Amino acid sequence: MATITYCAFTFILFLLAHFGESATFNVAAKANVDVGPALLKAWKEACATKTASTIVIPKGTYPMTQVVLIGPCKAPLELQIMGTLKAPPNPKDMDIKKEWFTIRYIDHFTLTGGGTLDGQGNVIVYPAKGKSHKLPNNLSLNFLTNSVIRGITTLNSKQFHVNVLGGKNLTFDHFTVKAPGDSPNTDGIHIAKIVGAVIKDSVFATGDDCISIGDGLENLKITGVTCGPGHGISVGSLGRTPGETPVKGMFVSNTKFIGTENGARIKTWPSSHHGVITDIYFENIDMKNVKNPIVIDQEYCPNNECNKQKPSLVKISKVSYKNIKGTSATPDAVILGCSKGVPCEGVEIGDINLTFKGGAAKSVCKNVKPKLTGKQVPPLVCK
């Protein structure tokens, strides 16, 4: 009886080992040949595999037309991009209804490999100042859950480098964004309608927000990030569209802003629809030559596209700025411009040391009564 039990146990272990092995699908990539069809073929096979699988795009440089990878898949899946994928340089050669590279409806997905997604926006789009029909984002991640983007570079996107819409528990780790400081509308990561996200140990150099937050976001942690050039880390803009859901919970720590337009920014439209922004924390931040290091702007109105006579109706509360130091490129180091319609509540400012090389730094403070702790440079005087 003991022998039978042992044999049965051994057979079970064999089955577990055999069927638990991960499968690898190597994409048959060739120089100067569109890698898209081969990637789609490998994805279809890997996604149908009942054990964990890996798709590998080898080192090299390959053109790729627009690709959409769709789940759900039957088991965890990893896509290793080891080479450089290049988008069509002319946006007119792309379907305006699609992004360049889209991944959606996947659970336990990993994108890694150390490769580069080159949107080639520097060829036509940037010289034209972005004036074109709808431009594609480099990478769109829609409704991913329990997934990781690690060690990937996105280069010269025609519009957003990454657009995240929906999902749960998504992590960006050692992620890199590269585009010129004057490249239009090239947000590094725009993220919205997701619960539980992490952006860590990553570098953003681009022409718009390094990270921008849309509505419906809950519990985002940003740590160990370097931003510059760019427009900073921005919550919003919010309030322009009816039915926006609240932004609740963002914690930014141990982050550097270098030569950016803004640092820690919250922005809403005047004459806006109702909205909520709450539980936003910026802590242990270094600013180097940042034009506006700390900003709450509830009269955000680029190109005078709105009515500033009517206040924003987006309620901002429970916002904290602590241990923020460095240099401002303008006198306005701290701007707390809250709405007269729904003044900010629960704002805390602690241990701020921001100096301006051209003279004394100053603060602007309206429609808010912040709680002050520690040192305040510049002094914060609110009316």
Buried (B, 14 or more C-beta within 10 A) or exposed (E): EEEEEEEEEEEEEEEEEEEEEEBEBEBBBEEEEBBBBBBBEBBEEBBEBEEBBBBBBBEBBBBBBBBBBBBEBBBBBBBBBBBBBBBBBEBEEBEEEBBBBBBBBBBBBBBBBBBBBBBBBBBBBBEEEBEBEEBBBBBBBBBBBBBBBBBBBBBBBBBBBBBBBBBBBBBBBBBBBBBBBEBBBBBBBBBBBBBBBBBBBBBBBBBBBBBBBBBBBBBBBBBBBBBBBBBBBBBBBBBBEEEBBBBBBBBBBBBBBBBBBBBBBBBBBBBBBEBBBBBBBBBBBBBBBBBBBBBBBBBBBEEEEBEEEEBBBBBBBBBBBBBBBBBBBBBBBBBBBBBEBBBBBBBBBBBBBBBBEEEEBBBBBBBBBBEBEEEBBBEBEBE
